[in-house]
Amino acid sequence: MHRSGVSPPARRRSLREWIGPGVITGAADDDPSGIATYSQAGAQFGTSLLWTTAFTTPLMIGIQLASARVGWVTGRGLGANLLAAFPRGVAVTLVLLLIVANTINIAADLAAMGDALQLLIGGPQHLYSGAFGVLSVALTVLFPYRRYTRYLKWLTLSLLAYVAVVLSVHVPWEEAIRSLVVPRFEWSAAYWMLVVAVLGTTISPYLFFWQAAQEVEGLRATPDAAALRSNPVFVAEHLYRIKLDTILGMVFSNVVAFAIMLSAAVTLFENGVTQIGTSAQAAEALRPIAGDFAFALFALGIVGTGMLAVPVLAGSAAYAAADLLRVPASIERKVTEAREFYAIIAVATAAGAALDFTPIDPIRALVASAVVNGIIAVPIMAALMIVASRESIMGELRIGIRTRILGWAATAVIAGAGVAMLASLAA
């Protein structure tokens, strides 16, 4: 074994083999609702909020490392670990908050995907939104875990469309880099509400539940995993894999968020377009300013990221609910073996799609859900950090001091931004 604690074979693995739940989770973070939030930040405040993408990167890494480690070490989802660490009422409340926020997010994402496809080819937006919902459920139900993750990995490439948008427009890079590393604060309700929305869509509770669950799925798909867990080489290799995968995924996620915010800042903000209601509106607004190529890339990216994010949103809610109900939960199982789990996925997706046919404006609900995510993330993150640090649950593999510092710092930052938002609203 090397002094790093990782065996030579682990070091020789290909990059493709190392890419897993962390990269998929990071990519799912840049869903159509996130695209709308980042676009609004760039359109309304220019480059002023670019610092949030750099600032949140280490915080995301810390909290996602904690969630991934909890799943891999315990072999149980986050919901089951919340039940083990807290009174049932606390666990149920946290999961219910997650399910409500996820359902609203699904509605906004499906609406944005329908809007984007309508912009590209014309036709009925509601029909497209419903079709995307059906397709998302079908892919989750019909494909076993190993094939499903291969499909998700390819969809992460759709996010490169936003990097291409930045490369296709003029960018004042000196100003952009300065805004990235030097925060510019403004004492206004609009500013702090958007900061909370950006934090809520970047460090979202559904990501914790999803990555923990995917580590559990990976264990189940590994032959003799239970026996190998006593092998220090196996443990070191997989903890290293989790670390590398998570860092790569979170950095990738925030590079894309930076590209979206920057593209909106240098095109929409600079041309007086300061209000963006949807990610599709952001794409449409780009066309007369940045050209058809940038518009098409932006719109296609919305569809691709939505196909990645909707199954993650529905799946994370299903994993959490199944943990509370103590029923089988796995996208590796057949429908007949996990009926309740797949039923929750279908109901959550259908409920989200149904919101698009009601008087409720899913886009207004999106803004509210991003803020709500930023608020409910605080107790969920605190609970996660307690679980990940508790020796009675994690044993000798509980998270280390650096991950604890980053995880608690992320919790404190989101809590502080929420307090600043409420204070600015009251002022």
C-alpha positions, 0 to 999 in steps of 0.5 A: 500500500502507498503511504497515502493509504490507497493501493497502486491499482486504485491509482491506475484506474481510468478517469471514467471509472472514478466518475460516479455519484459525485459528478452526477450529483454536481451536474444535477445541481445545475438543473433548469431551476438553477439555470434560471436562478443563476441567470437572474443573478447575472441579469439583475446584478451583473458580475457582482454575485460571481463570488458566490460560485467560488465561495460555495465550492469548498462548502459544497465539497465539505457537505457532499463529502459528509453525505457520501461518506454517511451512505458508504460507511453505514450502507444506509440512506440519509433518511434511515440515518436521520431516524437512527440519530433523531426522534422520528418526528424530527426525521419525518419533518425534514423529509416532508420539507424535502419532498415539498421542495423537490415537487415544486422544483420538478414542476419548474424544471419540467415547465422550463424544459417544455418552454425550451423545446417550444423555443427550438421547434415550436409546438405545445409547451404543456405537452412537451412538459408532460412528455418529459415527465413521462420519459423521466419516470420511464427511464428510471423504471426501465433501466437497471442501476448500472445502465442508468448511471451510464446514461446520467454520466453522458447527460452531464456533458450537456452542461458544457453548453454553458461554457460554450456560451461564455466562449461565444460572447465577449467577456471582460475577463479582468472584471469577471475575475475580480468579481469572482475573488472580491465579494461586493455586497449590497444591503437590499432585500432583492440582493440578499433574497437572491443570495439565499436563492443562489445558495439554496439552489447550489447547496440543495438538500436533495443533493445530500440524500441523492449522493448518500443513496447512490453510494449505497447503490454502489455498495449493493452492486459491488460483489462481496462488498460486506466482506471487503469492508474489513479490508483496509485497502478496499476502504482506503481506495473507496474513500479516496474515490469518494473524495476525488469524485465529489471534488470533481463533481462540485468543481464542475457544478460551480464552473457551470454556475459561473458560466451561466451567471457570467453569460447573463451578466455580459449579455442581458445585464449589459443590455438592460435586461434585468428580469428573467423569470425562467431559464427559457426566457434567459435563452430567448433573451440571448438570441438578439444579443449573442446570436442564434448559436448561443441561444441554441446551446443555452436552450439545448442545455436546459433540456439535457440538464432537466433530463438529468435533474428530474430523476434525481429530484424524484429519486432523492425524495423516494429514497428519503420517504422509503427510508422512513417507511422502511420499504425497499428502495433501489433503482437496481431493483425491479418494480415488483421488488420495490413498488412503494419506491417507484410509486413515490418517484412516479407520484412526485414527478406526476405532481410536479407535471400537474402543477404546470396545468394549474393556476399556480405559476411554477416559475414564481413557485421556483423562486420561492422554492429556491429560497425555501431550499436555502432555509430548510437546508440549515436544519438538514445540514446540521442533522447531517453533520451530527450523523457524519460526526457521530462515532456510534453511527460511523465508527472509526470512519466518521468524517475528519476535522477538515470535512467537519469544518467545511460542513459546519461552515456551509451550514453557518453561511446559509443560516447567516444569509437567511438572517441577512435576508430577513433583516433586509426585508424588515428594514 
